[in-house]
Amino acid sequence: MSQSIRTADIESFTRHCREHGMKITLQRVAIYRYLMESGAHPSTDDVFQALRDDFPGLSFDTINRTLMTFYQTGLIDIVESRTGVRRFDANMGSHSHMHCVSCGAMFDIDDPLPDHGCLPQADASGFELLGKNVVFRVICPTCRSSEGRSLREGSAWK
C-alpha cells in the first residue's frame, strides 16, 4: 500500500470520526491503520496481539469496543467465520470472501453477485435489503499442498 493511499485512508477515517462524534486518538488511528494494512480480516485478538507492544495500556476490551464502534458507524464491516470468530474488514467496497476451513485464513475476492437485484423476491415481499455478505468455504493453496488432498476426500470440515 503506498503512502498516498494510507494518507487518503487516514484523512477519510478522520473525517468519518468527526462526522460521528468520535474523538480521534492515537489508539483509534492505530487500530484502523492495522485493519487497512493487514488485509487479513483480523479478529479482536489479532488486533490486540499486533498493537500491544506499541500500546501497552490498550486493553483487549478497549480494542473490541472500538472495533464495534467502527462497525456501528459504518467504517468497517464484520465477517463471521465458520467457527464463529468475528473478523473485521476495512474494505468497504463491494467484494466477497473465501474462508479456508483448514487454517482459518480469509481472502477478499471480486464480487460474483451484484449489490442490487440479488434478492428480487425480498423487495416484493416487503423486506429491505441492507447488505450482503458472501463467504465461500475453501481450502487455500497452502493447506492443499501441505495436506496433500482435499478435506472432502476423507476428513471432516474443521
N, C-alpha and C positions, 0 to 999 in steps of 0.2 A: 504494500500500500504506500503510495507516495505521500510526501509531506503535505502537498497541497490538498490532497484528498482528506487527510487527517485534519488539517486546519478547517476545511469546509465542514467536515462532520462535527467538529467541536463547536464551530460557530452555530451550526444548526441545533446542536444539543443545548447550547447556552440560550438560544432564542426559545427553544421548547420549554426549558426550565422556567424562564421568566414568564412566558405565557401561561404557565400552570402554577405560578406562585411558589416554585421550589427554589430554595437557596442553592447557589452554585458553590459547592465545596470541592476541595481538592480530592476528597474521597469519592464523591459522586462522579467527578470527571474521570478519575482513575478507573472506576467500575465501568463506566460507559466506554472509555478508550479500550479497556481489556475486551469487552464484548465485541467492539468493532474490529479489533486487530486479531483476535483469536480465530474467528470464523468457525469455531469448533462447537458452537451451541453449548456453552458451558453450563453446568449446574451451579447452584449457590456454593456448594463445597469447592468446586473447581475455581470459582472466582476468589473465594476465601483463601485457598491454598496459594493462588498466584499473587495475591496482594498482601498477605500477612507480613512478609518481611519488610516491605516498604511502608506499611501502615500497621505497626504492631498494636495500636489501640483500636483498630477496626474489628468489630466482633462479627461473628457469623450471623447473628440476629440482625445487626445493622445492615449487612450486605443483603440479606433476604428481604428486609423491609424496603430497602432502596430499589431492589430489582422489581418487587411487586408494585411500588410506586411508579417506576418507569413503565411497567406493563399497563397499569390502570390509566395512565395518562396518554397511552398510545405511542410511547417512544420505542418500545421493544415488544416482541411477541413471545409467547410461551409455546414450546413444543414438548408435548408429553412423550416420553419414550415408552416402549412396550413394557418396561419394568416399573413404570410409574414415576421415574425420576423426572422432575421438572427441569427442562433445559430452556435457556433464554437465547433469543435470536434478535440481533440488532439489524438484520437485513429485512427492512420493511417492504421491499419490492416484491412483486408477485413471483413466487417460487414455491417449489415443493421440496420434500426431503427424502433422503434414503437413510435408513437407520440399520446399521449392521447388527444383526441379532446375536452375533458371536462376541464381538469386542465392545459393542455399545456406541461406536463412533457414529456421528451424524453428519451427512453431507448435503449441501444445497444442490439442487438441480433446476434446470429451466422448467417452468411450469407447464405441465402437459394439459392442464384444464383451464379454461377461461374463467375470469373472475365472475362474470355475469353470464347467466344462461346455463350454468351447470346444474341448476335445480329449478327448471321452469315450473314444475308442479308445486314447489314451495310457495311461490308468489300466488299462484292460482288458489292455493288452499289457505291463504291468509298469513303465511309465515313471512317474516322479514329476514333475508339472508344477511347476516352480519359479517361473514367471512368464511374462509375455508382453510383447512389445514390438512394437506395430503402428506402422509408418511408411508413410504414404501419400505417394507421389511426386506432386507437384502443380506447377503454375505459379501463383505468387501473383498477386493482382490488379495489383500494381505492375509486375511483369515482363510480364504480359499486355498491359497498356496501353502500356508503353514499347516492346515488341517488335511490337505490333500484330497478333499472331496467336499461335496455339498452337504450341508446339515440335513437336507431332506433325504440323503442316502443312508439313513440308519441311526441318526442321533436326534434327540429331542430338541425342539426350539429352546433357546436359552432366554 
